[in-house]
Amino acid sequence: MKRLLFICMSVIPLYAAPVEWNDQESFPAPPPFYPFSLGGSYTNVAPAAFTTPGTTGKLHYVQYDANFSYTHPFSETHGLIFGTGWVGVDLNWANNPDFNETNFNYIDFSFGGFSKVFSNWVWTLNIAAFLDTQQFSFSDYALYQSVLWGKYTWNPCIELDFGFLLELGLNQDFVWPILGFIYNYNDRLRLHAVYPIDMTLEYDLMPTLTAAGAVRILRNRHRVADNEPLPQAVFLYQTWGLEFDLEYKPVPWFFVNGFVGSTTPGNLTISNRDNTSSTDFKFKSSFYAGLNSALSF
């Protein structure tokens, strides 16, 4: 249950982390039930050289976030989830021709609910608003996201996942399908193949320690200030990572997870204010590492 609380915040921050939702159960969970969750993560991607002709310098990307959520169950089958959080990004490129700003921050507020009314199904809906902490605007500097996620238990070993993730704002909208499955081979080995949220292969080394290989999507969109060389430009940073994770969970209400990996070649896309023209800056792969944790109470 604690992971559900953490996921409703961590799915939304632009694929900041591979999401783990492998201990789904009835709502609320059997005692003890923890309605509050406090979590955070930190990811540091080593500077990557550009491959676009004529582009010099290296791009260094760091993302960090903190989140808090509260789950209010009305019964064992449905309830509401409230959340708030903060997502910060450092995007450092000394030779950036379009903007000099390097630090960007969102504060977010989310509202959603869960239902297990239908047999073998668990449905979750979450809606979130991300507001720029330096340029307050509900239209020009805000992002809005919604996740609808259905999980169907086919048998004790296989779970099927369906849904979509919608992102609106900054003069460009995106929709991704949520599609895949979770296969529990045995009590220790699990495959999560749910695009684009949960792509991991987990193995329990011991009851409190789990090793995993995972696919991570690193992605962030933000609008820069109006006094930059390209006023109110919008950037999209995106790359994929392949990583090794090690999670320590000494008690049901706390876990900490460390990870290290390498990204694939990625893109930094910078567009003008109205998204009528854009430039792609391609960069090489690089190593990254980080940490995420959650505490429930």
N, C-alpha and C positions, 0 to 999 in steps of 0.2 A: 504493500500500500504506500509506503514512503516513496517508492520510486514513481508512482503515479503522481503524487504531489509535486515532485521535482520535475517530472516530464512536462507537466502543463505549463511550466515556466521555461524549460530548456528547449522544448521543441520550437517555440516561437522565436527565440533570438537568432534567427537567420542561420540555422544549422550550425550553431557554434560547436556542437558536440554530437557524437553518435549517441543516440538515445537508447537506453536499456529499459525495456518494459517486459521483463520475462517472468515476473512473479505476480501476474494478474490474478485477482481473486474477487470474491463478492464484496459489495460495499455496504456498510463499512467493513473493514477487515475484522476478523475475530479478535477479541481482546488480547493484548492492549491495542487500542486504536489511537493513532496519533494524528490529530486534525491539522496541526501546524507543521510547516516545513521551511527550513532556512538552508539555502545552498549557494554555491558559487563555483566559478571555474576561471582558469587562466591558461592561455595558449600563446606560445612565443614561437614564431616562424623565423628562422635565420634569414639574413639578407640574401636576396636572390637577384642575380644579374639578369638584365633584359636581353631578349633575343630579337626584338623589333629593330630593323636597320635604322641607324641614326640616333638610337636612344641610349644614353649613357647613365652610369650610376647603378645602384642596387636598391631594391625595395625591401624594407623591413616591416613586418606586420605583427602586431600584438593585439590580442583580444582578451577582455576580462569582463566578468559579469557577476552580479549578485542578485538573488531573488528570494522572495518570501511568498508563501501561499497558505491559504486556509480552506479546508474542505468541510462543508456542512452537509452531512447526510440526512435526508428526510426519512429514509428507510434503508433496508439492506439492498435495495435495487436502484435507487436514484438519489441524486443530491446536487449541490452546487459547489463550484470552486472559484475562489477569489484570489487574485495575485497582484503583486507589484514587483518591480525590479529595476535594474540599471545595467546597461550594456555600454562598455567603453572600448574604443579602438584607437591604437596608435598606428598611423600609416606614414612611414618616414621614407621619403625619396628626395634627396637633396637637390636633384636636377629637375624636379617637377615643373613643367612649363605652364601649368594651368592653375595651380593654387599652392600657397605656402603653408596653409593650415595643416597640422599633423595630428591633432587630437580631436576625436569626435565622440559624443556621448548621447545616448538615449535614456530617458526614463520611461518605463512602460507600466501600463495598467491592463489587467486582463480579467475576463469574466467568462465562466463556462459552466458546464454541467456534465454529469455522467448518468448513464441508464443501463440497467441490466434487466429490463422488463421482458424482452424477448428471449426465449430459451436459447442458450449457447452463445448469445451475443452480448458484447459490451460496447457501447457507443459513447464517445466523448466529443463534445463540441467546445471549442475555446476561441474567443475573440479578444484581440489585443490591440492597443494603440501605443505606438512608440513616438515620443515627443522629444525633439531636440532640446537639450538643456541650455544651449547658448542662444539659439534663434527660435523663440517661441512662436509657432504658427501651426494651426490645425490643418492647413492646406499645403503650404509651400515646403515645410520642413518636417512633416509627420509621415509615418508609415503605419498602415493598418493591415493586420494579418488575421486570418481565420483558419482553424484546423478542424476538420470533421474526420474522425477516425473510428472505424468499426472493426471489431475483432471477433471472429467466429471460431469457436472451439469445435473442430471437426471430430477429433478423437483425443484421447489423453496425450498423444504424441505430436499432433499437428494442429496449428492455429493458422487461420487465414485472415489477412488484413486488407481492408479496403478504405478508401477515403480520398481527400484532397487537401491541399494547402494553398490558400489564396493570399496574395500580397498586393495591396493597393497603395498608390502614392508615389510622389516624386516623378510624376508625369510618365510613369510606365507601370503596367500591371503584369503580374505573373500568376500562373496556375500550374501546380504540379500534382500529378496523381500520387496517392499513397497506395502502394500495391506490393504484396508479397506474402510471406509465410514465416512461421516460426516452427522449427522441427526440434523436438526434444528427443534426442537419440537415446539417452538414458538419464539417470539422476545427476550425472556430472557433465555431460556434453550436450551443448545446445547450439543450433544454427539459427540466427536471426537474419532473414533476407527480406527486409521491408524497405523498399525504396520510397523516398530518399532519407528516411529518418533513422532507421535502425538496421545497420548492416554489420553484424559481428558474429564471430565464432567463439564461444565461451567454453572453458573447461575448468571445473572446480578442482584445484590442487588439494584443497582441504576445506572443511566447512566454513572457514572464515576468509579464505584466499582464493580468488578466481583470476585466471589468466585468459587473455582474449586477443584475437586479431580483429581489427576493425577497419572500416572505411569511414573516413571523416570528410564532410563537406565544409570547407571554410568559406564563408560568404558574408559580405556586408555591403549595404547601400547607404549613402548619406549625401546630403547637399552641403556645399561649402558656403561660406559667407559671401555677401554681395560686394565686398571690397577686394576680392581676389582678382588676379589677372583674367580669369574666365569667371565672371560674376555668377554666383548661384549655380555653378556647375554641379553635376551629380556624378559620383563615382560608384562603380561596382567592382569590388574585389572578389575574385572567386578562384578557388583551386580545390583539388581533391587530395586527400592524404591516406596513406596506408600505414598502419601503426600497430604497435604492441601495447596492450593495456595490462595493468595489474591492479586489481581491486581488493581492498582489505575491508571486511565487514565484520567487526568483532561483536556487534550487538544488532538487533533488528532495527534500531532507530538511528543508526549512523553508518556511513561508509565513506571511504576516501579512495580515489582512483587516480593513479599516475599513468602517463602514456608518453611514448616517444615514437616518432615515425618520420616519413619522408613524403613531401608533397609531390604531385605530378606538375608538369609545366602548367602555369595558370595565366589569367588575364586580369589586367586593370583597365576597365573601360571608363572613359571620361566623356560625358556628353554635355552639351550646353543646357541652359535652363529649361528649355521646352522639349528637350530630347529630339530635336530635328537634325542634329549632326553629332557624331561621336568619333572617338579615336580609341583603338585597341592597342594597349601596350602589353606585349607578351613577355613573360619572365620564366626563368628556368626553375627546375625543382630545387628544393632545399629541405634541410632537416627541421623538425619542430619537436617541441615537448610541452607538457603541461600537466595540469592537476585539476580535478574537480571533486567536490564533496557535497554531502547533504546531511542535515541533522533534522530529525523529526521529533516532535514532542506534543 
